Amino acid sequence: MREFTLETIRRTQVVNVTDQVQAALADAPRDAAAAVVYVPHTSAGIVIQEHADPAVGTDLEMALERIVDDGWPWEHLEEGDLNPWSHARAALTASSVVIPMRDGELALGTWQGVFFCDFDGPRTRTVLVATLA
């Protein structure tokens, strides 16, 4: 298993990590069937989305903030960790994605990229990457 970290700078931030995921697979077997990209955080997620236009990430950020407003009367309000909206937003994404591989490369579609979604930043976050035989 491989891993990389990233720093987010906003509370809600969607970051294209396609290049970091591919770099983490640099020593993967050329006959690996798939890559698993996993986010070990309950207030973050991972998605595959269109990556040609950088505005897609910004649009996702705004949509998720609007769908799950942080002004709701939340019940999950732990002292010192006031982030209940982050868990609800993360539940709308995924904690992992499986991406087929071809000749050691991610077999993404022409317009697809891998995006890390942070809903409780700014923070240092970890992404785990593993291959399946």
Backbone torsions as a table, in degrees:
resi	resn	phi	psi	omega
1	MET	NA	144.1	177.8
2	ARG	-118.5	164.3	176.9
3	GLU	-151.8	157.8	171.9
4	PHE	-143.2	160.3	178.4
5	THR	-117.5	157.6	174.7
6	LEU	-144.2	155.2	179.0
7	GLU	-107.9	126.6	172.8
8	THR	-99.3	157.0	-175.2
9	ILE	-120.7	-5.2	178.6
10	ARG	-128.8	161.2	178.5
11	ARG	-61.0	-49.2	174.0
12	THR	-111.9	119.0	-177.8
13	GLN	-147.7	133.0	176.9
14	VAL	-110.6	122.3	-173.0
15	VAL	-121.0	128.2	175.6
16	ASN	-72.5	115.4	-178.6
17	VAL	-115.4	18.2	-178.1
18	THR	-54.5	-47.7	-178.5
19	ASP	-64.4	-39.3	179.0
20	GLN	-66.2	-39.0	178.2
21	VAL	-64.2	-47.5	179.8
22	GLN	-61.8	-40.7	178.3
23	ALA	-62.7	-37.0	178.2
24	ALA	-65.6	-20.4	-179.5
25	LEU	-96.5	10.8	-175.0
26	ALA	-55.8	-35.7	-179.4
27	ASP	-102.8	16.5	179.7
28	ALA	-69.8	148.2	176.7
29	PRO	-59.5	137.6	-178.7
30	ARG	-63.8	-19.5	179.8
31	ASP	-99.3	13.8	177.5
32	ALA	-60.9	139.2	-176.9
33	ALA	-81.4	-35.3	-174.8
34	ALA	-159.8	162.5	173.2
35	ALA	-114.6	140.3	173.6
36	VAL	-109.0	125.4	177.4
37	VAL	-112.4	121.2	-171.8
38	TYR	-127.3	138.9	177.8
39	VAL	-112.1	112.2	-177.7
40	PRO	-86.7	48.5	-178.7
41	HIS	-136.0	139.0	-179.6
42	THR	-85.4	-6.2	178.7
43	SER	-119.3	30.0	178.2
44	ALA	-149.3	167.8	179.8
45	GLY	-152.6	179.3	179.1
46	ILE	-137.2	136.6	-179.9
47	VAL	-141.3	159.6	170.0
48	ILE	-106.9	130.1	-174.2
49	GLN	-153.1	171.5	178.8
50	GLU	-64.6	133.0	-175.2
51	HIS	-118.2	-0.8	-177.1
52	ALA	-69.3	-34.4	-178.6
53	ASP	-110.0	116.3	-179.3
54	PRO	-59.2	-19.6	-179.8
55	ALA	-68.0	-18.5	179.3
56	VAL	-60.6	-43.4	178.5
57	GLY	-61.4	-43.9	178.0
58	THR	-63.0	-42.3	178.6
59	ASP	-62.2	-41.1	177.4
60	LEU	-61.7	-44.2	178.4
61	GLU	-56.3	-49.6	-178.1
62	MET	-65.3	-40.2	-179.0
63	ALA	-63.8	-45.6	-177.9
64	LEU	-68.5	-34.9	175.2
65	GLU	-65.9	-35.6	-179.6
66	ARG	-75.6	-40.6	-179.7
67	ILE	-65.0	-41.1	179.9
68	VAL	-120.3	89.2	-178.0
69	ASP	-72.6	136.1	-179.2
70	ASP	-77.4	-2.6	179.7
71	GLY	-91.8	5.0	179.3
72	TRP	-64.6	161.9	176.4
73	PRO	-79.4	75.2	-175.0
74	TRP	-68.1	147.7	175.7
75	GLU	-100.5	-25.8	178.5
76	HIS	-83.6	86.2	-177.5
77	LEU	-128.8	77.4	179.1
78	GLU	-75.9	135.9	-179.3
79	GLU	-59.0	130.6	179.8
80	GLY	82.3	-5.2	-177.8
81	ASP	-140.9	62.8	-175.7
82	LEU	-84.7	82.9	-176.4
83	ASN	-142.0	39.0	-175.6
84	PRO	-61.9	-33.9	178.7
85	TRP	-61.2	-31.6	-177.6
86	SER	-65.2	-35.2	179.0
87	HIS	-71.0	-39.5	178.5
88	ALA	-66.6	-41.7	178.0
89	ARG	-65.2	-41.3	179.2
90	ALA	-62.6	-33.8	179.6
91	ALA	-66.0	-20.6	178.4
92	LEU	-84.7	-9.8	176.0
93	THR	-105.6	-143.3	178.6
94	ALA	-139.8	155.3	174.2
95	SER	-88.6	-15.0	177.1
96	SER	-153.9	157.6	172.0
97	VAL	-135.0	148.8	175.0
98	VAL	-111.9	126.4	-177.4
99	ILE	-121.9	123.0	176.4
100	PRO	-58.9	152.8	178.0
101	MET	-121.8	148.9	176.5
102	ARG	-134.7	117.8	178.7
103	ASP	53.5	42.9	176.4
104	GLY	79.6	3.7	-178.9
105	GLU	-115.3	151.1	173.3
106	LEU	-63.3	131.9	179.9
107	ALA	-95.0	60.9	178.4
108	LEU	-82.4	154.5	174.5
109	GLY	-68.3	165.6	-176.2
110	THR	-50.4	-41.7	-174.0
111	TRP	-101.3	3.1	-174.1
112	GLN	-90.1	145.9	173.2
113	GLY	-142.8	165.6	179.7
114	VAL	-102.6	127.9	-176.0
115	PHE	-122.7	130.4	171.0
116	PHE	-87.9	134.8	-178.6
117	CYS	-119.3	114.1	177.4
118	ASP	-102.8	130.8	-179.7
119	PHE	-117.3	8.3	-179.3
120	ASP	-146.5	44.4	-178.7
121	GLY	-90.0	-175.6	-3.9
122	PRO	-75.8	143.1	-177.9
123	ARG	-153.5	167.4	167.1
124	THR	-94.0	126.2	-176.2
125	ARG	-122.6	156.6	-179.9
126	THR	-117.0	140.8	173.7
127	VAL	-125.1	129.8	179.4
128	LEU	-102.5	140.4	-179.2
129	VAL	-132.1	128.5	178.5
130	ALA	-135.5	158.3	176.9
131	THR	-110.3	153.0	175.2
132	LEU	-111.4	139.5	-179.8
133	ALA	-73.0	NA	NA
